[in-house]
């Protein structure tokens, strides 16, 4: 094994709960960086405490950085659309793969339908779960989750794909589904606005072996 992903906290096994262990022990990024410096023939990625794309970018842009990358887990699961601009913001690609959440939801529903049709076990709930946070912190985002539950109870024979599409149609604004990556809901204008270009994210040249951002949810 030549690649390692290290969580930068030391767990306290006696006295702290798993939730407390994610908050109380200090993050020690410097120890991961020291390992990366001391063993240049190995690949070390940093994990822990990275909540935003800017957090990940800041770690990769540290002067003298030798990390192979960073890994993000819970933040991607909790707010997946906030990471939709990784390709353009971090790696300098010309465009992001996902044009809007409508496209992501349609593609995911196609996948879910295929999986549900091919697996004899009841996996509908498992297939719905990854899509539930796609609209987190958006207008009617909580309503979308409630509608999923309501339709699941009232129409138990619907597939996961049918249920997700129906819930989205009944609860979400069209512009929430169609807003491009990086656009944010503005409560003053009641519309989606482009990202603030005054807060650029340092880019990484992935074409030349630059550090990578990994998702533990992938």
C-alpha positions in Angstrom: 0.0 0.0 0.0 1.4 3.4 -1.0 -1.6 5.7 -0.6 -3.0 6.7 2.8 -5.9 8.9 3.9 -5.4 10.2 7.4 -8.1 11.7 9.7 -6.4 14.6 11.5 -7.9 14.0 14.9 -6.9 11.6 17.7 -10.0 9.8 18.9 -10.6 9.7 22.7 -12.0 6.2 23.1 -12.8 6.6 26.8 -15.2 9.4 27.8 -16.2 10.9 24.4 -19.1 9.8 22.1 -18.5 9.4 18.4 -20.2 12.8 17.8 -18.0 14.5 20.5 -14.9 12.9 18.9 -15.7 14.7 15.7 -15.7 18.1 17.5 -13.6 18.1 20.7 -10.1 16.6 19.9 -8.1 19.2 18.0 -7.4 18.8 14.3 -3.7 18.2 13.7 -3.1 18.8 10.0 0.6 19.4 10.6 1.2 15.8 11.5 -0.3 14.6 8.2 1.8 17.1 6.4 4.9 16.0 8.3 4.3 12.4 7.2 3.9 13.6 3.6 7.2 15.5 3.8 9.1 12.7 5.5 7.9 10.0 3.0 7.8 11.6 -0.4 7.5 8.2 -2.1 4.1 7.6 -0.5 0.9 9.5 -1.1 -0.9 11.1 1.9 -4.4 12.7 1.8 -5.8 14.7 4.6 -9.2 14.1 6.0 -11.3 15.8 8.8 -12.9 19.1 9.4 -13.2 20.1 5.8 -16.7 21.6 5.5 -16.5 23.7 2.2 -14.8 23.7 -1.1 -12.8 26.7 0.1 -11.6 24.7 3.1 -10.3 22.0 0.8 -8.8 24.5 -1.5 -7.0 26.3 1.3 -5.4 23.0 2.5 -4.2 22.2 -1.0 -2.9 25.7 -1.6 -0.7 25.7 1.5 2.9 26.9 0.6 5.1 23.8 0.1 2.2 21.5 0.0 3.1 17.8 -0.7 -0.2 16.3 0.1 -1.7 14.0 -2.6 -5.1 15.4 -1.9 -7.9 15.8 0.6 -10.9 13.6 1.4 -14.3 15.0 2.2 -17.1 12.8 3.6 -20.0 14.2 5.7 -20.0 17.6 4.1 -20.5 16.1 0.7 -23.3 13.9 1.9 -25.0 16.7 3.8 -24.7 19.4 1.0 -23.8 17.7 -2.3 -24.7 20.5 -4.6 -22.3 22.9 -2.8 -19.5 20.8 -4.3 -20.9 20.9 -7.9 -18.2 23.5 -8.9 -15.2 21.4 -8.0 -14.1 20.9 -11.6 -14.1 24.5 -12.6 -13.3 26.2 -9.3 -10.5 23.8 -8.1 -9.1 22.2 -11.2 -9.7 24.9 -13.8 -11.9 22.9 -16.1 -13.9 24.7 -18.7 -17.2 23.5 -17.4 -18.8 21.5 -14.6 -20.2 18.0 -15.5 -23.6 18.8 -13.9 -25.4 21.6 -15.6 -28.2 21.8 -13.0 -29.9 19.7 -10.3 -32.7 18.7 -12.7 -30.0 16.9 -14.8 -28.5 15.3 -11.7 -31.9 14.2 -10.5 -32.9 12.8 -13.9 -29.6 10.9 -14.2 -29.9 9.6 -10.7 -33.4 8.4 -11.2 -32.4 6.6 -14.4 -29.7 4.8 -12.3 -32.2 4.1 -9.4 -34.7 2.6 -11.8 -32.1 0.3 -13.3 -30.9 -0.8 -9.8 -34.3 -1.4 -8.4 -35.3 -3.4 -11.5 -32.2 -5.6 -11.3 -32.2 -6.3 -7.5 -34.8 -8.6 -6.1 -34.4 -7.1 -2.6 -36.3 -4.1 -1.4 -33.8 -1.3 -1.8 -36.1 1.6 -2.6 -35.3 3.5 0.7 -31.5 3.0 0.1 -31.9 4.4 -3.4 -33.8 7.4 -2.3 -31.5 8.4 0.5 -28.6 9.9 -1.6 -31.0 12.3 -3.3 -32.7 13.7 -0.2 -30.0 16.3 0.5 -29.6 17.5 -3.1 -31.9 20.4 -2.2 -30.6 21.1 1.3 -30.8 24.8 2.4 -32.8 25.7 -0.7 -36.3 27.1 -1.0 -38.8 24.3 -0.3 -35.9 21.9 0.4 -37.5 20.7 3.6 -40.8 20.5 1.9 -39.2 18.2 -0.7 -38.1 15.8 2.0 -41.6 15.8 3.6 -43.2 15.2 0.2 -41.0 12.2 -0.4 -42.2 10.7 2.9 -45.8 11.6 2.2 -45.8 10.1 -1.3 -44.0 7.0 -0.1 -46.7 6.4 2.5 -49.7 7.1 0.2 -48.3 5.4 -3.0 -46.1 2.5 -1.8 -46.0 0.8 -5.2 -44.1 3.7 -6.8 -40.5 3.1 -7.6 -37.8 5.2 -6.1 -37.3 7.1 -9.4 -41.0 7.7 -9.8 -41.3 8.9 -6.2 -38.3 11.3 -6.4 -39.5 12.8 -9.6 -43.1 13.3 -8.3 -41.9 14.8 -5.1 -39.6 17.3 -7.0 -42.4 18.3 -9.3 -44.8 18.9 -6.5 -42.6 20.7 -4.0 -39.6 22.5 -5.7 -39.4 25.7 -7.7 -38.4 25.3 -11.3 -35.4 27.7 -10.8 -34.2 25.5 -8.0 -34.0 22.6 -10.3 -32.5 24.6 -13.2 -30.0 27.0 -11.5 -26.4 26.3 -12.7 -23.8 25.2 -10.2 -22.5 27.9 -8.0 -25.6 30.0 -8.2 -27.1 31.0 -4.8 -30.6 31.8 -3.7 -30.9 35.4 -2.8 -33.7 36.1 -0.3 -33.7 39.8 -1.2 -34.4 39.4 -4.9 -36.1 36.0 -4.5 -34.0 34.6 -7.2 -30.8 32.7 -7.9 -27.7 34.9 -8.4 -24.3 34.1 -9.8 -21.4 33.2 -7.5 -19.4 36.1 -6.0 -16.3 36.4 -8.1 -14.7 38.5 -5.4 -14.0 35.2 -3.5 -12.0 33.1 -5.9 -10.9 29.6 -5.0 -7.3 28.7 -5.7 -7.1 26.2 -8.5 -5.0 23.0 -8.8 -3.5 21.9 -12.1 -4.8 18.3 -12.1 -3.4 17.8 -15.6 0.1 17.9 -14.1 -0.4 15.6 -11.2 -1.7 18.2 -8.7 -3.4 17.3 -5.5 -6.9 15.7 -5.7 -10.1 16.2 -3.8 -11.7 12.9 -3.0 -15.2 12.2 -1.6 -15.7 9.5 0.9 -19.2 9.3 -0.4 -18.1 8.3 -3.9 
